[in-house]
Amino acid sequence: MKKDFRDISKLKNWDKNPRSINKKDFERLKKHITDHGQMQPLVITSDGEVLGGNMRLRAYKELGITSIWVEIVEPKD
């Protein structure tokens, strides 16, 4: 299976994202990404809205990562 990568600057957070993360956990997430890299794709729509992985997107941006692995889905609603 071919992996699809996108420029991080073309992606946007889902404005209805129900999840948040506290500062300590966010720092732990960034360390995990630094230590292990991207282990799963962000789930996005074809226009670049992130449906799954909004906190990881924020972490990638803060870490200066410019291209990330994505899976594109077309939600019904």
All heavy atoms as a GROMACS GRO file, in nm:
protein
  634
    1MET      N    1   0.085  -0.118   0.000
    1MET     CA    2   0.000   0.000   0.000
    1MET      C    3   0.089   0.125   0.000
    1MET      O    4   0.182   0.136   0.078
    1MET     CB    5  -0.090  -0.001   0.123
    1MET     CG    6  -0.181   0.118   0.131
    1MET     SD    7  -0.305   0.101   0.260
    1MET     CE    8  -0.226   0.187   0.392
    2LYS      N    9   0.060   0.217  -0.088
    2LYS     CA   10   0.135   0.342  -0.098
    2LYS      C   11   0.086   0.440   0.007
    2LYS      O   12  -0.033   0.459   0.026
    2LYS     CB   13   0.116   0.401  -0.237
    2LYS     CG   14   0.191   0.529  -0.259
    2LYS     CD   15   0.166   0.580  -0.401
    2LYS     CE   16   0.230   0.713  -0.421
    2LYS     NZ   17   0.141   0.825  -0.395
    3LYS      N   18   0.182   0.503   0.075
    3LYS     CA   19   0.147   0.604   0.175
    3LYS      C   20   0.129   0.739   0.105
    3LYS      O   21   0.204   0.773   0.015
    3LYS     CB   22   0.255   0.615   0.281
    3LYS     CG   23   0.261   0.495   0.372
    3LYS     CD   24   0.364   0.519   0.481
    3LYS     CE   25   0.368   0.403   0.577
    3LYS     NZ   26   0.467   0.422   0.682
    4ASP      N   27   0.030   0.815   0.150
    4ASP     CA   28   0.004   0.948   0.096
    4ASP      C   29   0.056   1.051   0.196
    4ASP      O   30   0.024   1.045   0.315
    4ASP     CB   31  -0.147   0.965   0.076
    4ASP     CG   32  -0.183   1.087  -0.007
    4ASP    OD1   33  -0.093   1.160  -0.050
    4ASP    OD2   34  -0.304   1.110  -0.026
    5PHE      N   35   0.138   1.144   0.149
    5PHE     CA   36   0.193   1.249   0.234
    5PHE      C   37   0.140   1.384   0.190
    5PHE      O   38   0.116   1.406   0.072
    5PHE     CB   39   0.347   1.248   0.227
    5PHE     CG   40   0.407   1.130   0.298
    5PHE    CD1   41   0.419   1.008   0.235
    5PHE    CD2   42   0.450   1.142   0.430
    5PHE    CE1   43   0.473   0.899   0.301
    5PHE    CE2   44   0.505   1.033   0.496
    5PHE     CZ   45   0.516   0.912   0.432
    6ARG      N   46   0.123   1.474   0.286
    6ARG     CA   47   0.075   1.609   0.258
    6ARG      C   48   0.163   1.712   0.326
    6ARG      O   49   0.220   1.686   0.432
    6ARG     CB   50  -0.068   1.629   0.309
    6ARG     CG   51  -0.172   1.550   0.233
    6ARG     CD   52  -0.190   1.607   0.092
    6ARG     NE   53  -0.261   1.515   0.007
    6ARG     CZ   54  -0.389   1.522  -0.020
    6ARG    NH1   55  -0.462   1.616   0.032
    6ARG    NH2   56  -0.443   1.434  -0.101
    7ASP      N   57   0.169   1.828   0.266
    7ASP     CA   58   0.237   1.942   0.326
    7ASP      C   59   0.154   1.987   0.446
    7ASP      O   60   0.034   2.014   0.432
    7ASP     CB   61   0.248   2.054   0.222
    7ASP     CG   62   0.320   2.176   0.271
    7ASP    OD1   63   0.317   2.205   0.393
    7ASP    OD2   64   0.380   2.244   0.187
    8ILE      N   65   0.217   1.995   0.560
    8ILE     CA   66   0.146   2.027   0.684
    8ILE      C   67   0.079   2.165   0.678
    8ILE      O   68  -0.025   2.187   0.741
    8ILE     CB   69   0.240   2.014   0.805
    8ILE    CG1   70   0.160   1.996   0.933
    8ILE    CG2   71   0.337   2.130   0.813
    8ILE    CD1   72   0.243   1.952   1.050
    9SER      N   73   0.135   2.256   0.602
    9SER     CA   74   0.077   2.391   0.594
    9SER      C   75  -0.057   2.392   0.520
    9SER      O   76  -0.132   2.488   0.530
    9SER     CB   77   0.175   2.487   0.526
    9SER     OG   78   0.190   2.454   0.390
   10LYS      N   79  -0.089   2.285   0.449
   10LYS     CA   80  -0.215   2.277   0.375
   10LYS      C   81  -0.328   2.215   0.459
   10LYS      O   82  -0.441   2.205   0.414
   10LYS     CB   83  -0.197   2.192   0.249
   10LYS     CG   84  -0.085   2.240   0.159
   10LYS     CD   85  -0.134   2.346   0.066
   10LYS     CE   86  -0.032   2.371  -0.042
   10LYS     NZ   87   0.035   2.496  -0.034
   11LEU      N   88  -0.295   2.170   0.581
   11LEU     CA   89  -0.394   2.104   0.666
   11LEU      C   90  -0.450   2.201   0.768
   11LEU      O   91  -0.382   2.294   0.811
   11LEU     CB   92  -0.330   1.985   0.737
   11LEU     CG   93  -0.269   1.879   0.646
   11LEU    CD1   94  -0.206   1.769   0.728
   11LEU    CD2   95  -0.371   1.824   0.549
   12LYS      N   96  -0.575   2.177   0.807
   12LYS     CA   97  -0.638   2.263   0.908
   12LYS      C   98  -0.712   2.177   1.011
   12LYS      O   99  -0.763   2.070   0.979
   12LYS     CB  100  -0.732   2.363   0.844
   12LYS     CG  101  -0.841   2.301   0.758
   12LYS     CD  102  -0.920   2.408   0.684
   12LYS     CE  103  -1.024   2.351   0.593
   12LYS     NZ  104  -0.981   2.299   0.467
   13ASN      N  105  -0.713   2.225   1.134
   13ASN     CA  106  -0.782   2.154   1.241
   13ASN      C  107  -0.933   2.154   1.218
   13ASN      O  108  -0.988   2.249   1.164
   13ASN     CB  109  -0.753   2.219   1.377
   13ASN     CG  110  -0.616   2.186   1.428
   13ASN    OD1  111  -0.568   2.074   1.413
   13ASN    ND2  112  -0.551   2.284   1.487
   14TRP      N  113  -0.995   2.048   1.261
   14TRP     CA  114  -1.140   2.035   1.256
   14TRP      C  115  -1.198   2.125   1.365
   14TRP      O  116  -1.167   2.109   1.484
   14TRP     CB  117  -1.178   1.890   1.278
   14TRP     CG  118  -1.324   1.859   1.274
   14TRP    CD1  119  -1.419   1.920   1.199
   14TRP    CD2  120  -1.389   1.754   1.345
   14TRP    NE1  121  -1.542   1.860   1.219
   14TRP    CE2  122  -1.526   1.758   1.309
   14TRP    CE3  123  -1.349   1.658   1.435
   14TRP    CZ2  124  -1.620   1.670   1.361
   14TRP    CZ3  125  -1.442   1.570   1.486
   14TRP    CH2  126  -1.576   1.576   1.449
   15ASP      N  127  -1.282   2.220   1.329
   15ASP     CA  128  -1.334   2.315   1.427
   15ASP      C  129  -1.430   2.252   1.527
   15ASP      O  130  -1.460   2.311   1.630
   15ASP     CB  131  -1.399   2.435   1.358
   15ASP     CG  132  -1.521   2.398   1.273
   15ASP    OD1  133  -1.547   2.279   1.252
   15ASP    OD2  134  -1.588   2.492   1.227
   16LYS      N  135  -1.477   2.130   1.502
   16LYS     CA  136  -1.567   2.061   1.595
   16LYS      C  137  -1.495   1.951   1.674
   16LYS      O  138  -1.559   1.864   1.733
   16LYS     CB  139  -1.685   2.002   1.518
   16LYS     CG  140  -1.774   2.108   1.457
   16LYS     CD  141  -1.885   2.044   1.376
   16LYS     CE  142  -1.975   2.145   1.314
   16LYS     NZ  143  -1.919   2.226   1.209
   17ASN      N  144  -1.362   1.958   1.676
   17ASN     CA  145  -1.284   1.857   1.748
   17ASN      C  146  -1.325   1.855   1.896
   17ASN      O  147  -1.311   1.955   1.965
   17ASN     CB  148  -1.134   1.889   1.734
   17ASN     CG  149  -1.048   1.787   1.804
   17ASN    OD1  150  -1.087   1.673   1.823
   17ASN    ND2  151  -0.929   1.827   1.841
   18PRO      N  152  -1.373   1.740   1.946
   18PRO     CA  153  -1.420   1.734   2.084
   18PRO      C  154  -1.309   1.714   2.186
   18PRO      O  155  -1.333   1.723   2.305
   18PRO     CB  156  -1.513   1.613   2.082
   18PRO     CG  157  -1.454   1.524   1.978
   18PRO     CD  158  -1.399   1.618   1.872
   19ARG      N  159  -1.188   1.687   2.141
   19ARG     CA  160  -1.080   1.653   2.234
   19ARG      C  161  -0.986   1.770   2.258
   19ARG      O  162  -0.967   1.856   2.173
   19ARG     CB  163  -1.001   1.535   2.179
   19ARG     CG  164  -1.090   1.412   2.163
   19ARG     CD  165  -1.015   1.292   2.125
   19ARG     NE  166  -0.927   1.255   2.236
   19ARG     CZ  167  -0.828   1.170   2.224
   19ARG    NH1  168  -0.802   1.116   2.109
   19ARG    NH2  169  -0.753   1.140   2.327
   20SER      N  170  -0.929   1.770   2.376
   20SER     CA  171  -0.824   1.866   2.410
   20SER      C  172  -0.717   1.790   2.487
   20SER      O  173  -0.734   1.673   2.521
   20SER     CB  174  -0.880   1.981   2.494
   20SER     OG  175  -0.929   1.932   2.616
   21ILE      N  176  -0.608   1.857   2.516
   21ILE     CA  177  -0.497   1.791   2.583
   21ILE      C  178  -0.432   1.892   2.677
   21ILE      O  179  -0.419   2.010   2.643
   21ILE     CB  180  -0.398   1.735   2.478
   21ILE    CG1  181  -0.294   1.644   2.540
   21ILE    CG2  182  -0.334   1.846   2.400
   21ILE    CD1  183  -0.213   1.565   2.437
   22ASN      N  184  -0.393   1.845   2.795
   22ASN     CA  185  -0.327   1.938   2.887
   22ASN      C  186  -0.179   1.952   2.850
   22ASN      O  187  -0.125   1.874   2.772
   22ASN     CB  188  -0.346   1.895   3.034
   22ASN     CG  189  -0.280   1.763   3.067
   22ASN    OD1  190  -0.166   1.737   3.029
   22ASN    ND2  191  -0.352   1.678   3.139
   23LYS      N  192  -0.114   2.053   2.905
   23LYS     CA  193   0.023   2.087   2.868
   23LYS      C  194   0.120   1.971   2.891
   23LYS      O  195   0.204   1.941   2.806
   23LYS     CB  196   0.069   2.211   2.943
   23LYS     CG  197   0.208   2.258   2.904
   23LYS     CD  198   0.240   2.390   2.968
   23LYS     CE  199   0.381   2.436   2.940
   23LYS     NZ  200   0.414   2.464   2.804
   24LYS      N  201   0.108   1.903   3.004
   24LYS     CA  202   0.198   1.792   3.037
   24LYS      C  203   0.185   1.680   2.935
   24LYS      O  204   0.285   1.626   2.885
   24LYS     CB  205   0.168   1.741   3.178
   24LYS     CG  206   0.256   1.627   3.222
   24LYS     CD  207   0.217   1.582   3.362
   24LYS     CE  208   0.296   1.458   3.401
   24LYS     NZ  209   0.256   1.404   3.530
   25ASP      N  210   0.061   1.643   2.904
   25ASP     CA  211   0.039   1.536   2.805
   25ASP      C  212   0.082   1.578   2.666
   25ASP      O  213   0.131   1.496   2.588
   25ASP     CB  214  -0.108   1.493   2.805
   25ASP     CG  215  -0.146   1.416   2.931
   25ASP    OD1  216  -0.055   1.362   2.999
   25ASP    OD2  217  -0.266   1.410   2.963
   26PHE      N  218   0.065   1.706   2.633
   26PHE     CA  219   0.107   1.755   2.502
   26PHE      C  220   0.259   1.748   2.489
   26PHE      O  221   0.311   1.707   2.385
   26PHE     CB  222   0.057   1.898   2.479
   26PHE     CG  223   0.087   1.949   2.342
   26PHE    CD1  224   0.026   1.893   2.231
   26PHE    CD2  225   0.176   2.053   2.324
   26PHE    CE1  226   0.054   1.940   2.102
   26PHE    CE2  227   0.205   2.101   2.197
   26PHE     CZ  228   0.143   2.044   2.086
   27GLU      N  229   0.331   1.783   2.594
   27GLU     CA  230   0.477   1.773   2.592
   27GLU      C  231   0.521   1.627   2.580
   27GLU      O  232   0.617   1.595   2.510
   27GLU     CB  233   0.539   1.838   2.717
   27GLU     CG  234   0.522   1.989   2.720
   27GLU     CD  235   0.580   2.060   2.599
   27GLU    OE1  236   0.692   2.025   2.556
   27GLU    OE2  237   0.514   2.152   2.546
   28ARG      N  238   0.449   1.538   2.646
   28ARG     CA  239   0.478   1.394   2.635
   28ARG      C  240   0.452   1.345   2.492
   28ARG      O  241   0.529   1.266   2.437
   28ARG     CB  242   0.395   1.316   2.736
   28ARG     CG  243   0.439   1.170   2.745
   28ARG     CD  244   0.373   1.095   2.857
   28ARG     NE  245   0.229   1.088   2.834
   28ARG     CZ  246   0.139   1.093   2.929
   28ARG    NH1  247   0.173   1.105   3.054
   28ARG    NH2  248   0.011   1.084   2.900
   29LEU      N  249   0.346   1.393   2.429
   29LEU     CA  250   0.316   1.358   2.290
   29LEU      C  251   0.430   1.404   2.199
   29LEU      O  252   0.476   1.327   2.112
   29LEU     CB  253   0.184   1.421   2.247
   29LEU     CG  254   0.147   1.410   2.099
   29LEU    CD1  255   0.132   1.263   2.058
   29LEU    CD2  256   0.020   1.488   2.070
   30LYS      N  257   0.477   1.526   2.216
   30LYS     CA  258   0.587   1.576   2.133
   30LYS      C  259   0.714   1.492   2.152
   30LYS      O  260   0.783   1.461   2.055
   30LYS     CB  261   0.616   1.723   2.163
   30LYS     CG  262   0.507   1.815   2.113
   30LYS     CD  263   0.544   1.961   2.110
   30LYS     CE  264   0.607   2.014   2.233
   30LYS     NZ  265   0.629   2.160   2.230
   31LYS      N  266   0.743   1.452   2.276
   31LYS     CA  267   0.860   1.368   2.301
   31LYS      C  268   0.844   1.233   2.232
   31LYS      O  269   0.938   1.180   2.172
   31LYS     CB  270   0.884   1.349   2.450
   31LYS     CG  271   1.006   1.261   2.478
   31LYS     CD  272   1.045   1.261   2.621
   31LYS     CE  273   1.164   1.174   2.654
   31LYS     NZ  274   1.232   1.103   2.552
   32HIS      N  275   0.724   1.176   2.239
   32HIS     CA  276   0.698   1.047   2.174
   32HIS      C  277   0.721   1.058   2.023
   32HIS      O  278   0.782   0.970   1.962
   32HIS     CB  279   0.556   1.001   2.205
   32HIS     CG  280   0.526   0.864   2.155
   32HIS    ND1  281   0.478   0.840   2.029
   32HIS    CD2  282   0.541   0.743   2.213
   32HIS    CE1  283   0.463   0.710   2.011
   32HIS    NE2  284   0.501   0.649   2.122
   33ILE      N  285   0.673   1.164   1.963
   33ILE     CA  286   0.691   1.186   1.819
   33ILE      C  287   0.840   1.202   1.787
   33ILE      O  288   0.890   1.145   1.690
   33ILE     CB  289   0.609   1.307   1.770
   33ILE    CG1  290   0.459   1.275   1.777
   33ILE    CG2  291   0.650   1.347   1.629
   33ILE    CD1  292   0.369   1.396   1.760
   34THR      N  293   0.910   1.278   1.869
   34THR     CA  294   1.054   1.297   1.849
   34THR      C  295   1.128   1.164   1.858
   34THR      O  296   1.217   1.136   1.777
   34THR     CB  297   1.109   1.397   1.953
   34THR    OG1  298   1.042   1.521   1.936
   34THR    CG2  299   1.259   1.417   1.935
   35ASP      N  300   1.092   1.082   1.954
   35ASP     CA  301   1.160   0.954   1.976
   35ASP      C  302   1.124   0.847   1.873
   35ASP      O  303   1.209   0.767   1.835
   35ASP     CB  304   1.128   0.899   2.116
   35ASP     CG  305   1.188   0.982   2.228
   35ASP    OD1  306   1.276   1.067   2.201
   35ASP    OD2  307   1.145   0.963   2.344
   36HIS      N  308   0.998   0.845   1.829
   36HIS     CA  309   0.949   0.734   1.747
   36HIS      C  310   0.902   0.772   1.608
   36HIS      O  311   0.874   0.684   1.526
   36HIS     CB  312   0.836   0.662   1.820
   36HIS     CG  313   0.874   0.612   1.955
   36HIS    ND1  314   0.957   0.504   1.974
   36HIS    CD2  315   0.844   0.658   2.078
   36HIS    CE1  316   0.974   0.484   2.102
   36HIS    NE2  317   0.907   0.577   2.169
   37GLY      N  318   0.885   0.901   1.579
   37GLY     CA  319   0.834   0.942   1.449
   37GLY      C  320   0.683   0.926   1.441
   37GLY      O  321   0.616   0.897   1.539
   38GLN      N  322   0.632   0.940   1.321
   38GLN     CA  323   0.487   0.928   1.299
   38GLN      C  324   0.453   0.781   1.283
   38GLN      O  325   0.501   0.714   1.192
   38GLN     CB  326   0.445   1.007   1.175
   38GLN     CG  327   0.296   1.008   1.154
   38GLN     CD  328   0.252   1.089   1.033
   38GLN    OE1  329   0.332   1.139   0.957
   38GLN    NE2  330   0.122   1.101   1.017
   39MET      N  331   0.368   0.730   1.371
   39MET     CA  332   0.336   0.588   1.372
   39MET      C  333   0.203   0.555   1.304
   39MET      O  334   0.178   0.440   1.272
   39MET     CB  335   0.336   0.536   1.515
   39MET     CG  336   0.474   0.552   1.579
   39MET     SD  337   0.483   0.498   1.748
   39MET     CE  338   0.464   0.322   1.728
   40GLN      N  339   0.119   0.656   1.284
   40GLN     CA  340  -0.009   0.635   1.216
   40GLN      C  341  -0.046   0.762   1.141
   40GLN      O  342  -0.002   0.870   1.178
   40GLN     CB  343  -0.119   0.595   1.314
   40GLN     CG  344  -0.148   0.699   1.419
   40GLN     CD  345  -0.250   0.649   1.521
   40GLN    OE1  346  -0.293   0.535   1.518
   40GLN    NE2  347  -0.290   0.734   1.611
   41PRO      N  348  -0.126   0.747   1.036
   41PRO     CA  349  -0.160   0.867   0.957
   41PRO      C  350  -0.262   0.955   1.027
   41PRO      O  351  -0.338   0.909   1.112
   41PRO     CB  352  -0.220   0.807   0.830
   41PRO     CG  353  -0.280   0.678   0.875
   41PRO     CD  354  -0.188   0.626   0.982
   42LEU      N  355  -0.262   1.083   0.989
   42LEU     CA  356  -0.372   1.169   1.027
   42LEU      C  357  -0.488   1.136   0.934
   42LEU      O  358  -0.466   1.107   0.816
   42LEU     CB  359  -0.335   1.316   1.009
   42LEU     CG  360  -0.225   1.374   1.096
   42LEU    CD1  361  -0.211   1.523   1.068
   42LEU    CD2  362  -0.250   1.350   1.242
   43VAL      N  363  -0.609   1.140   0.982
   43VAL     CA  364  -0.727   1.116   0.900
   43VAL      C  365  -0.780   1.252   0.857
   43VAL      O  366  -0.814   1.336   0.942
   43VAL     CB  367  -0.834   1.036   0.977
   43VAL    CG1  368  -0.958   1.017   0.892
   43VAL    CG2  369  -0.777   0.902   1.023
   44ILE      N  370  -0.784   1.274   0.725
   44ILE     CA  371  -0.823   1.406   0.672
   44ILE      C  372  -0.930   1.391   0.564
   44ILE      O  373  -0.946   1.285   0.506
   44ILE     CB  374  -0.703   1.483   0.615
   44ILE    CG1  375  -0.650   1.417   0.488
   44ILE    CG2  376  -0.593   1.496   0.719
   44ILE    CD1  377  -0.548   1.501   0.410
   45THR      N  378  -0.998   1.501   0.538
   45THR     CA  379  -1.088   1.509   0.423
   45THR      C  380  -1.005   1.551   0.302
   45THR      O  381  -0.891   1.595   0.316
   45THR     CB  382  -1.201   1.610   0.446
   45THR    OG1  383  -1.144   1.740   0.464
   45THR    CG2  384  -1.287   1.573   0.567
   46SER      N  385  -1.062   1.543   0.184
   46SER     CA  386  -0.989   1.579   0.063
   46SER      C  387  -0.948   1.726   0.060
   46SER      O  388  -0.852   1.763  -0.008
   46SER     CB  389  -1.070   1.545  -0.062
   46SER     OG  390  -1.193   1.614  -0.060
   47ASP      N  391  -1.019   1.812   0.136
   47ASP     CA  392  -0.981   1.953   0.138
   47ASP      C  393  -0.884   1.987   0.253
   47ASP      O  394  -0.854   2.103   0.278
   47ASP     CB  395  -1.104   2.044   0.143
   47ASP     CG  396  -1.183   2.033   0.272
   47ASP    OD1  397  -1.158   1.940   0.352
   47ASP    OD2  398  -1.272   2.117   0.293
   48GLY      N  399  -0.834   1.885   0.323
   48GLY     CA  400  -0.729   1.905   0.422
   48GLY      C  401  -0.774   1.928   0.566
   48GLY      O  402  -0.693   1.964   0.651
   49GLU      N  403  -0.902   1.905   0.594
   49GLU     CA  404  -0.948   1.920   0.732
   49GLU      C  405  -0.916   1.791   0.809
   49GLU      O  406  -0.950   1.682   0.764
   49GLU     CB  407  -1.099   1.946   0.735
   49GLU     CG  408  -1.151   1.975   0.872
   49GLU     CD  409  -1.295   2.021   0.870
   49GLU    OE1  410  -1.377   1.959   0.800
   49GLU    OE2  411  -1.324   2.121   0.937
   50VAL      N  412  -0.852   1.806   0.924
   50VAL     CA  413  -0.810   1.690   1.003
   50VAL      C  414  -0.924   1.643   1.092
   50VAL      O  415  -0.969   1.715   1.181
   50VAL     CB  416  -0.686   1.726   1.089
   50VAL    CG1  417  -0.646   1.607   1.176
   50VAL    CG2  418  -0.570   1.767   0.999
   51LEU      N  419  -0.971   1.521   1.067
   51LEU     CA  420  -1.078   1.462   1.148
   51LEU      C  421  -1.021   1.379   1.261
   51LEU      O  422  -1.084   1.363   1.365
   51LEU     CB  423  -1.170   1.377   1.061
   51LEU     CG  424  -1.238   1.448   0.945
   51LEU    CD1  425  -1.324   1.350   0.866
   51LEU    CD2  426  -1.320   1.566   0.993
   52GLY      N  427  -0.906   1.322   1.241
   52GLY     CA  428  -0.841   1.240   1.343
   52GLY      C  429  -0.693   1.274   1.351
   52GLY      O  430  -0.619   1.254   1.256
   53GLY      N  431  -0.653   1.328   1.466
   53GLY     CA  432  -0.513   1.362   1.485
   53GLY      C  433  -0.486   1.510   1.502
   53GLY      O  434  -0.376   1.557   1.475
   54ASN      N  435  -0.585   1.585   1.550
   54ASN     CA  436  -0.569   1.730   1.566
   54ASN      C  437  -0.456   1.767   1.663
   54ASN      O  438  -0.381   1.860   1.637
   54ASN     CB  439  -0.700   1.794   1.609
   54ASN     CG  440  -0.798   1.804   1.495
   54ASN    OD1  441  -0.792   1.896   1.416
   54ASN    ND2  442  -0.890   1.709   1.485
   55MET      N  443  -0.442   1.693   1.772
   55MET     CA  444  -0.334   1.723   1.867
   55MET      C  445  -0.198   1.684   1.809
   55MET      O  446  -0.100   1.755   1.828
   55MET     CB  447  -0.356   1.651   2.000
   55MET     CG  448  -0.476   1.702   2.078
   55MET     SD  449  -0.464   1.878   2.120
   55MET     CE  450  -0.589   1.947   2.014
   56ARG      N  451  -0.194   1.575   1.733
   56ARG     CA  452  -0.070   1.538   1.666
   56ARG      C  453  -0.032   1.642   1.562
   56ARG      O  454   0.085   1.677   1.549
   56ARG     CB  455  -0.081   1.399   1.602
   56ARG     CG  456  -0.076   1.288   1.706
   56ARG     CD  457  -0.085   1.151   1.643
   56ARG     NE  458  -0.221   1.128   1.599
   56ARG     CZ  459  -0.257   1.072   1.484
   56ARG    NH1  460  -0.166   1.032   1.399
   56ARG    NH2  461  -0.383   1.055   1.454
   57LEU      N  462  -0.131   1.695   1.490
   57LEU     CA  463  -0.103   1.801   1.392
   57LEU      C  464  -0.039   1.920   1.462
   57LEU      O  465   0.063   1.973   1.415
   57LEU     CB  466  -0.232   1.844   1.321
   57LEU     CG  467  -0.217   1.962   1.225
   57LEU    CD1  468  -0.124   1.929   1.110
   57LEU    CD2  469  -0.355   2.004   1.173
   58ARG      N  470  -0.094   1.960   1.574
   58ARG     CA  471  -0.038   2.072   1.649
   58ARG      C  472   0.106   2.041   1.693
   58ARG      O  473   0.195   2.125   1.682
   58ARG     CB  474  -0.126   2.101   1.770
   58ARG     CG  475  -0.090   2.228   1.841
   58ARG     CD  476  -0.192   2.260   1.950
   58ARG     NE  477  -0.118   2.278   2.074
   58ARG     CZ  478  -0.166   2.256   2.193
   58ARG    NH1  479  -0.288   2.211   2.209
   58ARG    NH2  480  -0.094   2.277   2.300
   59ALA      N  481   0.128   1.918   1.739
   59ALA     CA  482   0.263   1.878   1.782
   59ALA      C  483   0.360   1.878   1.665
   59ALA      O  484   0.473   1.927   1.677
   59ALA     CB  485   0.257   1.740   1.847
   60TYR      N  486   0.319   1.824   1.551
   60TYR     CA  487   0.406   1.823   1.433
   60TYR      C  488   0.446   1.965   1.394
   60TYR      O  489   0.561   1.991   1.362
   60TYR     CB  490   0.339   1.755   1.313
   60TYR     CG  491   0.305   1.610   1.332
   60TYR    CD1  492   0.187   1.557   1.280
   60TYR    CD2  493   0.388   1.523   1.402
   60TYR    CE1  494   0.154   1.424   1.296
   60TYR    CE2  495   0.355   1.390   1.418
   60TYR     CZ  496   0.238   1.340   1.365
   60TYR     OH  497   0.205   1.209   1.381
   61LYS      N  498   0.350   2.056   1.398
   61LYS     CA  499   0.379   2.195   1.363
   61LYS      C  500   0.481   2.255   1.459
   61LYS      O  501   0.576   2.319   1.417
   61LYS     CB  502   0.251   2.278   1.362
   61LYS     CG  503   0.162   2.252   1.243
   61LYS     CD  504   0.036   2.337   1.249
   61LYS     CE  505  -0.052   2.316   1.127
   61LYS     NZ  506  -0.175   2.396   1.131
   62GLU      N  507   0.462   2.232   1.589
   62GLU     CA  508   0.555   2.286   1.688
   62GLU      C  509   0.694   2.225   1.675
   62GLU      O  510   0.793   2.288   1.707
   62GLU     CB  511   0.501   2.267   1.830
   62GLU     CG  512   0.388   2.362   1.862
   62GLU     CD  513   0.356   2.369   2.010
   62GLU    OE1  514   0.437   2.327   2.095
   62GLU    OE2  515   0.245   2.419   2.041
   63LEU      N  516   0.701   2.101   1.628
   63LEU     CA  517   0.829   2.033   1.610
   63LEU      C  518   0.896   2.068   1.478
   63LEU      O  519   1.007   2.024   1.451
   63LEU     CB  520   0.810   1.881   1.621
   63LEU     CG  521   0.773   1.830   1.761
   63LEU    CD1  522   0.730   1.685   1.755
   63LEU    CD2  523   0.890   1.849   1.858
   64GLY      N  524   0.828   2.144   1.393
   64GLY     CA  525   0.887   2.186   1.267
   64GLY      C  526   0.879   2.082   1.156
   64GLY      O  527   0.949   2.092   1.056
   65ILE      N  528   0.792   1.984   1.172
   65ILE     CA  529   0.773   1.880   1.071
   65ILE      C  530   0.688   1.940   0.959
   65ILE      O  531   0.586   2.004   0.984
   65ILE     CB  532   0.708   1.755   1.133
   65ILE    CG1  533   0.803   1.697   1.237
   65ILE    CG2  534   0.670   1.654   1.026
   65ILE    CD1  535   0.742   1.590   1.324
   66THR      N  536   0.729   1.919   0.834
   66THR     CA  537   0.661   1.987   0.723
   66THR      C  538   0.578   1.895   0.633
   66THR      O  539   0.490   1.942   0.562
   66THR     CB  540   0.763   2.061   0.635
   66THR    OG1  541   0.859   1.966   0.587
   66THR    CG2  542   0.833   2.170   0.714
   67SER      N  543   0.605   1.766   0.636
   67SER     CA  544   0.532   1.672   0.551
   67SER      C  545   0.491   1.552   0.637
   67SER      O  546   0.575   1.494   0.706
   67SER     CB  547   0.620   1.625   0.435
   67SER     OG  548   0.550   1.533   0.353
   68ILE      N  549   0.362   1.518   0.632
   68ILE     CA  550   0.314   1.408   0.717
   68ILE      C  551   0.227   1.310   0.639
   68ILE      O  552   0.166   1.343   0.538
   68ILE     CB  553   0.237   1.461   0.840
   68ILE    CG1  554   0.122   1.552   0.799
   68ILE    CG2  555   0.329   1.532   0.936
   68ILE    CD1  556   0.034   1.591   0.912
   69TRP      N  557   0.223   1.190   0.692
   69TRP     CA  558   0.146   1.080   0.637
   69TRP      C  559  -0.002   1.101   0.670
   69TRP      O  560  -0.036   1.130   0.784
   69TRP     CB  561   0.200   0.952   0.698
   69TRP     CG  562   0.129   0.824   0.669
   69TRP    CD1  563   0.054   0.793   0.560
   69TRP    CD2  564   0.132   0.708   0.751
   69TRP    NE1  565   0.008   0.663   0.569
   69TRP    CE2  566   0.056   0.609   0.686
   69TRP    CE3  567   0.190   0.678   0.872
   69TRP    CZ2  568   0.037   0.482   0.739
   69TRP    CZ3  569   0.173   0.551   0.925
   69TRP    CH2  570   0.097   0.454   0.858
   70VAL      N  571  -0.088   1.088   0.569
   70VAL     CA  572  -0.232   1.108   0.588
   70VAL      C  573  -0.312   0.995   0.523
   70VAL      O  574  -0.263   0.927   0.434
   70VAL     CB  575  -0.280   1.242   0.528
   70VAL    CG1  576  -0.213   1.359   0.596
   70VAL    CG2  577  -0.260   1.247   0.379
   71GLU      N  578  -0.432   0.979   0.571
   71GLU     CA  579  -0.531   0.893   0.507
   71GLU      C  580  -0.651   0.982   0.478
   71GLU      O  581  -0.703   1.049   0.567
   71GLU     CB  582  -0.572   0.778   0.599
   71GLU     CG  583  -0.674   0.688   0.535
   71GLU     CD  584  -0.710   0.568   0.620
   71GLU    OE1  585  -0.634   0.532   0.710
   71GLU    OE2  586  -0.818   0.512   0.596
   72ILE      N  587  -0.694   0.982   0.353
   72ILE     CA  588  -0.804   1.068   0.311
   72ILE      C  589  -0.936   0.990   0.314
   72ILE      O  590  -0.944   0.880   0.260
   72ILE     CB  591  -0.778   1.122   0.169
   72ILE    CG1  592  -0.647   1.200   0.168
   72ILE    CG2  593  -0.893   1.211   0.123
   72ILE    CD1  594  -0.595   1.232   0.031
   73VAL      N  595  -1.034   1.049   0.379
   73VAL     CA  596  -1.167   0.987   0.388
   73VAL      C  597  -1.271   1.088   0.342
   73VAL      O  598  -1.248   1.209   0.346
   73VAL     CB  599  -1.200   0.940   0.532
   73VAL    CG1  600  -1.103   0.834   0.578
   73VAL    CG2  601  -1.204   1.055   0.629
   74GLU      N  602  -1.384   1.040   0.302
   74GLU     CA  603  -1.497   1.124   0.266
   74GLU      C  604  -1.613   1.090   0.359
   74GLU      O  605  -1.684   0.992   0.337
   74GLU     CB  606  -1.537   1.104   0.120
   74GLU     CG  607  -1.434   1.156   0.022
   74GLU     CD  608  -1.397   1.302   0.042
   74GLU    OE1  609  -1.485   1.384   0.077
   74GLU    OE2  610  -1.280   1.334   0.025
   75PRO      N  611  -1.630   1.169   0.467
   75PRO     CA  612  -1.737   1.139   0.562
   75PRO      C  613  -1.874   1.159   0.498
   75PRO      O  614  -1.890   1.241   0.408
   75PRO     CB  615  -1.713   1.238   0.674
   75PRO     CG  616  -1.630   1.346   0.616
   75PRO     CD  617  -1.554   1.286   0.502
   76LYS      N  618  -1.971   1.086   0.549
   76LYS     CA  619  -2.107   1.097   0.497
   76LYS      C  620  -2.173   1.228   0.538
   76LYS      O  621  -2.251   1.283   0.465
   76LYS     CB  622  -2.190   0.979   0.545
   76LYS     CG  623  -2.142   0.848   0.485
   76LYS     CD  624  -2.225   0.732   0.533
   76LYS     CE  625  -2.168   0.606   0.471
   76LYS     NZ  626  -2.239   0.487   0.513
   77ASP      N  627  -2.142   1.276   0.659
   77ASP     CA  628  -2.200   1.404   0.707
   77ASP      C  629  -2.090   1.492   0.756
   77ASP      O  630  -2.000   1.453   0.821
   77ASP     CB  631  -2.299   1.381   0.820
   77ASP     CG  632  -2.427   1.313   0.769
   77ASP    OD1  633  -2.458   1.324   0.652
   77ASP    OD2  634  -2.493   1.250   0.854
   0.00000   0.00000   0.00000
